[in-house]
């Protein structure tokens, strides 16, 4: 928006009016210098850069970093964020850097109440921009099972990387174990749900 400033012109002493200069016929009035135009352009450019700032920061925040250690989980399929060709790869540190949830529950494979810790499965799906209806989960021994994404939304299902304070290893059903809160939800204590609790998880493929 242009802003025009009006000012007063003082009269010379003696009351004489200032003479106006007349231009010869056909002469062009002198043009204003480029100073104002450059100021306007600089202002517009500055606004554009400032407006793009939060967007750029958001994009960087959403970008999936590269794993620095051994990859323990790969997610493919209908996802929008990747750090490899068509895949999102996670090492242990990346999963543990996400907000952690503790699930204390009994399981058919452990004694008494066991304490599991790891990120919520729905948070991991959100992190990779999953847009499907289910995941096909595959274990190191190639056991595979389909898990509806609705399970992750309805219950605090975690991708456990720790059990009773210890890092899950292959010999203890790690490095990643899908854990449901069975002790808190009786409706989860079924053969179907137990079958979805895949351990030694290595890959998840999001399917439509």
Secondary structure, 3 states (H helix, E strand, C coil): CCCCCCCCCCCCCCCCCCCCCCCCCCCCCCCCCCHHHHHHHHHHHHHHHHHHHHHHHHHHHHCCCCCCCCEEEEEEECCCCCCECCEEEEEHHHHHHCCEEEEEECCCCCCCCEEEEEEEHHHHHHHCCCCCCEEEEEECCCCEEEEEHHHHHHCCCEEEEEECCEECCHHHCCCCEEECCHHHCHHHCCHHHHHHCCCCEEEEEEEC
